[in-house]
Amino acid sequence: MAHFRDLATKQLIIARYNRRVSPQSFKKNDLVLRKADIGNKNARDGKLTANWEGPYRIRGELRKGGYTLESLKGEAIKRTWNANKLKAYYS
């Protein structure tokens, strides 16, 4: 009995969360900032290290929220980035 109540509560929480969240999408040539890699941060800078890098330009869109990026000079960035690691850049 308690198990079913827990499942119902979990489904309710998921439904409420999904109502508020809107998936973020970008188009080709949009400017974005990317989340800074933890490995690239300098340890002596501590918490004052920048959390976002960029701006970068969206080069292409892959399936399920994946994007390829390029620098503003047109140089391709090798890896792909998920939309939840990107945010819009306004200049």
C-alpha positions in Angstrom: 0.0 0.0 0.0 2.7 2.4 0.9 4.6 1.5 -2.2 1.7 2.6 -4.4 1.3 5.9 -2.5 5.0 6.6 -3.1 4.7 5.9 -6.8 1.7 8.2 -7.0 3.5 11.0 -5.2 6.5 10.6 -7.5 4.4 10.8 -10.6 2.7 13.9 -9.2 6.1 15.6 -8.6 7.3 14.7 -12.1 4.1 16.1 -13.7 4.4 19.4 -11.8 8.1 19.7 -12.7 7.5 19.0 -16.4 4.8 21.6 -16.5 7.3 24.3 -15.5 10.2 23.2 -17.6 10.5 24.2 -21.2 13.2 22.6 -23.3 15.8 25.0 -24.6 16.6 24.9 -28.3 18.9 26.9 -30.5 19.1 27.6 -34.2 22.1 27.7 -36.5 24.3 30.8 -36.0 22.8 31.6 -32.6 25.4 32.9 -30.1 25.7 30.9 -26.9 27.9 30.5 -23.8 29.0 27.0 -22.8 29.4 25.7 -19.3 33.1 25.7 -18.3 34.7 22.3 -17.8 35.7 21.5 -14.3 39.0 20.1 -15.5 39.9 23.4 -17.2 39.5 25.5 -14.1 42.6 26.7 -12.3 42.6 25.4 -8.7 44.2 28.5 -7.2 41.4 30.7 -8.6 38.9 28.8 -6.5 35.3 29.8 -6.6 36.0 33.0 -8.5 36.8 31.1 -11.8 34.4 31.9 -14.6 31.5 29.4 -14.9 30.7 30.1 -18.5 33.0 30.3 -21.6 32.4 32.0 -24.9 30.6 33.3 -26.9 30.4 30.6 -29.5 28.3 30.2 -32.5 26.0 27.2 -33.1 27.4 25.3 -36.1 24.8 22.5 -36.3 22.1 20.7 -34.5 22.3 17.0 -33.7 19.5 14.7 -32.3 18.1 15.1 -28.9 19.5 18.5 -28.0 23.1 18.0 -29.1 24.9 20.9 -30.8 28.2 21.4 -32.5 29.9 24.8 -31.9 32.4 27.0 -33.6 34.4 30.0 -32.4 33.5 33.5 -33.7 36.5 33.2 -36.0 34.8 30.1 -37.6 37.1 27.4 -36.1 35.1 24.3 -35.3 35.1 23.0 -31.7 35.7 19.2 -31.7 33.2 17.9 -29.2 29.4 18.2 -29.1 27.5 20.0 -26.4 24.0 19.3 -24.9 21.5 22.1 -24.7 21.5 22.0 -20.9 25.2 22.9 -20.9 24.6 26.0 -23.2 22.8 29.3 -22.6 21.9 32.1 -25.0 24.4 35.0 -25.3 23.0 38.4 -26.0 25.3 41.1 -27.3 
